[in-house]
Amino acid sequence: MNYKTEDARQRETLKTLTSFLRKFPRLKPEKYLDLGCSDGSFTLKVANLLNAQEVYGVDRVSEILAEAERKGIKVYVADLNTDRLPFADGEFDVVSAFEVVEHLWNPGNILNETYRVLKNKGIFILTTPNMASWINRLLLFFGYLPYAYECPGKYGEDLEKRPFQKYPTCFGHTRLYTFKTLNKLLNQYGFNIIYSSSYAMGYVQRNALILHLERIFSKLRKSLGSGIFLVATKE
Protein backbone atom coordinates (compact mmCIF):
# COMPACT_ATOMS: atom_id res chain seq x y z
CA MET A 1 0.00 0.00 0.00
CA ASN A 2 1.17 3.51 -0.79
CA TYR A 3 0.55 5.26 2.54
CA LYS A 4 1.16 8.75 1.15
CA THR A 5 -1.59 8.16 -1.39
CA GLU A 6 -3.83 6.66 1.29
CA ASP A 7 -3.36 9.72 3.50
CA ALA A 8 -4.04 12.08 0.58
CA ARG A 9 -7.26 10.25 -0.26
CA GLN A 10 -8.39 10.41 3.35
CA ARG A 11 -7.68 14.14 3.45
CA GLU A 12 -9.83 14.63 0.37
CA THR A 13 -12.63 12.59 1.94
CA LEU A 14 -12.46 14.59 5.17
CA LYS A 15 -12.44 17.84 3.20
CA THR A 16 -15.63 16.78 1.41
CA LEU A 17 -17.20 15.72 4.71
CA THR A 18 -16.32 19.12 6.17
CA SER A 19 -18.09 20.83 3.25
CA PHE A 20 -21.19 18.77 3.99
CA LEU A 21 -21.07 19.59 7.71
CA ARG A 22 -20.97 23.32 6.98
CA LYS A 23 -24.45 22.90 5.51
CA PHE A 24 -25.62 20.73 8.43
CA PRO A 25 -23.83 22.26 11.45
CA ARG A 26 -26.25 20.81 14.01
CA LEU A 27 -25.30 17.23 13.22
CA LYS A 28 -23.73 16.01 16.48
CA PRO A 29 -24.53 12.30 16.79
CA GLU A 30 -24.82 10.57 20.11
CA LYS A 31 -24.01 7.22 18.47
CA TYR A 32 -21.88 6.85 15.30
CA LEU A 33 -21.25 3.55 13.51
CA ASP A 34 -18.53 3.01 10.88
CA LEU A 35 -18.95 -0.06 8.68
CA GLY A 36 -15.63 -1.46 7.49
CA CYS A 37 -13.72 0.48 10.12
CA SER A 38 -10.42 -1.45 9.78
CA ASP A 39 -7.99 -0.35 12.55
CA GLY A 40 -10.17 2.63 13.44
CA SER A 41 -7.68 5.38 12.55
CA PHE A 42 -9.88 7.01 9.92
CA THR A 43 -13.03 6.25 11.92
CA LEU A 44 -11.78 8.44 14.77
CA LYS A 45 -10.95 11.30 12.39
CA VAL A 46 -14.52 11.22 11.11
CA ALA A 47 -15.91 10.89 14.64
CA ASN A 48 -13.98 14.00 15.70
CA LEU A 49 -15.41 15.98 12.78
CA LEU A 50 -18.91 14.77 13.66
CA ASN A 51 -18.43 15.44 17.38
CA ALA A 52 -19.76 11.93 18.01
CA GLN A 53 -20.16 10.91 21.65
CA GLU A 54 -20.01 7.12 21.18
CA VAL A 55 -18.08 5.47 18.33
CA TYR A 56 -18.77 1.94 17.05
CA GLY A 57 -17.00 -0.03 14.35
CA VAL A 58 -17.71 -3.19 12.37
CA ASP A 59 -15.31 -5.26 10.28
CA ARG A 60 -14.82 -8.92 9.50
CA VAL A 61 -11.19 -9.30 10.64
CA SER A 62 -10.91 -9.60 14.41
CA GLU A 63 -7.15 -8.93 14.45
CA ILE A 64 -7.63 -5.53 12.80
CA LEU A 65 -10.57 -4.75 15.06
CA ALA A 66 -8.34 -5.33 18.08
CA GLU A 67 -6.37 -2.25 17.00
CA ALA A 68 -9.58 -0.23 16.72
CA GLU A 69 -10.67 -1.41 20.16
CA ARG A 70 -7.39 -0.21 21.65
CA LYS A 71 -8.21 3.21 20.24
CA GLY A 72 -11.45 3.29 22.23
CA ILE A 73 -13.90 2.19 19.53
CA LYS A 74 -16.63 -0.31 20.45
CA VAL A 75 -16.00 -3.04 17.87
CA TYR A 76 -18.00 -5.97 16.48
CA VAL A 77 -17.13 -8.69 13.96
CA ALA A 78 -19.55 -9.12 11.07
CA ASP A 79 -19.56 -10.03 7.38
CA LEU A 80 -21.31 -7.11 5.69
CA ASN A 81 -22.36 -9.34 2.78
CA THR A 82 -24.46 -11.70 4.86
CA ASP A 83 -24.63 -10.92 8.58
CA ARG A 84 -27.27 -9.09 10.53
CA LEU A 85 -25.62 -6.23 12.41
CA PRO A 86 -25.54 -6.85 16.19
CA PHE A 87 -27.50 -3.69 17.00
CA ALA A 88 -31.08 -2.77 17.80
CA ASP A 89 -33.42 -1.14 15.29
CA GLY A 90 -33.00 2.63 15.16
CA GLU A 91 -29.92 2.69 17.40
CA PHE A 92 -27.61 5.08 15.50
CA ASP A 93 -27.73 8.73 14.49
CA VAL A 94 -25.04 8.35 11.80
CA VAL A 95 -23.73 5.31 9.90
CA SER A 96 -20.86 5.47 7.41
CA ALA A 97 -19.34 3.12 4.84
CA PHE A 98 -16.18 4.63 3.36
CA GLU A 99 -15.11 2.76 0.20
CA VAL A 100 -16.74 -0.46 1.36
CA VAL A 101 -19.71 -1.11 -0.93
CA GLU A 102 -17.49 -1.78 -3.98
CA HIS A 103 -16.00 -4.77 -2.12
CA LEU A 104 -19.36 -6.44 -1.48
CA TRP A 105 -20.99 -9.05 -3.69
CA ASN A 106 -24.28 -8.54 -1.81
CA PRO A 107 -24.72 -4.77 -1.32
CA GLY A 108 -28.38 -5.27 -0.47
CA ASN A 109 -27.45 -6.63 2.95
CA ILE A 110 -25.45 -3.58 4.04
CA LEU A 111 -28.16 -1.23 2.77
CA ASN A 112 -30.96 -3.15 4.50
CA GLU A 113 -29.02 -3.35 7.75
CA THR A 114 -27.94 0.30 7.65
CA TYR A 115 -31.55 1.35 7.15
CA ARG A 116 -32.64 -0.87 10.05
CA VAL A 117 -30.09 0.38 12.63
CA LEU A 118 -30.49 4.07 11.72
CA LYS A 119 -32.90 6.28 13.60
CA ASN A 120 -35.65 7.98 11.59
CA LYS A 121 -34.02 10.90 9.75
CA GLY A 122 -30.64 9.37 10.61
CA ILE A 123 -27.68 10.03 8.32
CA PHE A 124 -25.92 7.51 6.06
CA ILE A 125 -22.55 8.59 4.59
CA LEU A 126 -21.24 6.47 1.71
CA THR A 127 -18.20 6.77 -0.57
CA THR A 128 -17.04 4.61 -3.46
CA PRO A 129 -15.04 4.89 -6.73
CA ASN A 130 -16.91 6.38 -9.68
CA MET A 131 -17.13 4.00 -12.64
CA ALA A 132 -18.08 6.92 -14.93
CA SER A 133 -15.29 9.32 -13.92
CA TRP A 134 -13.61 11.40 -16.62
CA ILE A 135 -10.46 9.30 -16.45
CA ASN A 136 -12.36 6.02 -16.71
CA ARG A 137 -14.25 7.28 -19.74
CA LEU A 138 -10.93 8.23 -21.31
CA LEU A 139 -9.35 4.89 -20.49
CA LEU A 140 -12.28 2.99 -21.98
CA PHE A 141 -12.08 5.15 -25.12
CA PHE A 142 -8.48 4.01 -25.62
CA GLY A 143 -9.27 0.38 -24.82
CA TYR A 144 -8.05 0.15 -21.22
CA LEU A 145 -9.89 -1.13 -18.18
CA PRO A 146 -11.19 1.56 -15.82
CA TYR A 147 -9.24 2.38 -12.69
CA ALA A 148 -10.48 0.55 -9.59
CA TYR A 149 -11.84 -2.25 -11.78
CA GLU A 150 -10.30 -5.56 -10.81
CA CYS A 151 -9.46 -8.22 -13.35
CA PRO A 152 -9.55 -11.64 -11.65
CA GLY A 153 -7.23 -14.50 -12.38
CA LYS A 154 -3.54 -15.39 -12.20
CA TYR A 155 -2.38 -12.42 -14.30
CA GLY A 156 -4.97 -9.93 -13.08
CA GLU A 157 -2.51 -7.39 -11.68
CA ASP A 158 -0.56 -7.18 -14.98
CA LEU A 159 -3.79 -6.73 -16.93
CA GLU A 160 -4.89 -3.92 -14.61
CA LYS A 161 -1.88 -1.66 -15.20
CA ARG A 162 -2.98 1.50 -17.06
CA PRO A 163 -1.20 4.61 -18.40
CA PHE A 164 0.33 6.77 -15.64
CA GLN A 165 -0.05 3.88 -13.21
CA LYS A 166 3.37 3.30 -11.64
CA TYR A 167 2.58 -0.16 -10.34
CA PRO A 168 -0.29 -2.68 -10.60
CA THR A 169 -2.76 -2.62 -7.73
CA CYS A 170 -5.06 -5.33 -6.41
CA PHE A 171 -8.16 -3.50 -5.23
CA GLY A 172 -10.38 -6.39 -4.16
CA HIS A 173 -13.37 -4.70 -5.80
CA THR A 174 -16.41 -6.76 -6.75
CA ARG A 175 -18.47 -4.11 -8.53
CA LEU A 176 -18.37 -0.39 -9.31
CA TYR A 177 -21.09 2.26 -9.41
CA THR A 178 -21.94 5.60 -11.01
CA PHE A 179 -23.64 8.55 -9.33
CA LYS A 180 -26.89 7.76 -11.11
CA THR A 181 -27.01 4.03 -10.34
CA LEU A 182 -25.97 4.46 -6.71
CA ASN A 183 -28.56 7.19 -6.21
CA LYS A 184 -31.28 4.92 -7.58
CA LEU A 185 -30.05 1.98 -5.50
CA LEU A 186 -30.23 3.97 -2.27
CA ASN A 187 -33.70 5.22 -3.17
CA GLN A 188 -34.87 1.62 -3.64
CA TYR A 189 -33.80 0.82 -0.08
CA GLY A 190 -35.69 3.77 1.38
CA PHE A 191 -32.94 6.40 1.55
CA ASN A 192 -33.26 9.99 0.38
CA ILE A 193 -30.09 11.68 -0.95
CA ILE A 194 -29.55 15.06 0.71
CA TYR A 195 -25.98 15.77 -0.40
CA SER A 196 -23.69 14.54 -3.15
CA SER A 197 -20.21 15.49 -4.23
CA SER A 198 -17.05 14.02 -5.72
CA TYR A 199 -13.61 13.71 -4.19
CA ALA A 200 -10.17 12.81 -5.55
CA MET A 201 -9.40 9.11 -5.25
CA GLY A 202 -5.86 7.98 -4.50
CA TYR A 203 -4.87 7.00 -8.03
CA VAL A 204 -5.45 10.48 -9.49
CA GLN A 205 -3.11 11.97 -6.88
CA ARG A 206 -0.04 10.09 -8.07
CA ASN A 207 0.42 12.32 -11.11
CA ALA A 208 0.30 16.13 -11.01
CA LEU A 209 -1.24 16.47 -14.48
CA ILE A 210 -4.02 13.97 -13.76
CA LEU A 211 -4.76 15.60 -10.42
CA HIS A 212 -5.01 19.01 -12.11
CA LEU A 213 -7.42 17.58 -14.71
CA GLU A 214 -9.40 15.88 -11.93
CA ARG A 215 -9.99 19.21 -10.24
CA ILE A 216 -11.09 20.84 -13.49
CA PHE A 217 -13.50 18.07 -14.53
CA SER A 218 -14.99 17.53 -11.06
CA LYS A 219 -15.78 21.24 -10.78
CA LEU A 220 -17.27 21.19 -14.25
CA ARG A 221 -19.55 18.28 -13.32
CA LYS A 222 -19.41 16.26 -10.10
CA SER A 223 -20.42 13.07 -11.93
CA LEU A 224 -17.02 13.21 -13.69
CA GLY A 225 -15.03 13.10 -10.42
CA SER A 226 -13.07 9.98 -9.50
CA GLY A 227 -14.82 9.36 -6.18
CA ILE A 228 -18.52 9.38 -5.22
CA PHE A 229 -19.51 10.99 -1.91
CA LEU A 230 -23.18 10.63 -0.95
CA VAL A 231 -25.12 11.52 2.18
CA ALA A 232 -28.62 10.09 2.60
CA THR A 233 -31.30 10.13 5.26
CA LYS A 234 -33.59 7.34 6.42
CA GLU A 235 -37.09 8.26 5.34
Protein Blocks (a to p, Z undefined) as FASTA:
>chain_A
ZZklmmmmmmmmmmmmmmmmmmmmmlccfbdcdehklnommmmmmmmmnopabdcdddfb
fklmmmmmmnopacddddfklpccfbdehkbfbdcdehkllmpcblmlmmmmmmmmpceh
iacddddddfkbmklmmmmmnopacehiacedjklmmmmpcghiabdcdehpabdcdfkl
mmmmmmmnopacfbdcddddfklmmpmklmmmmmmmmmmpmklpmbdcdddddZZ
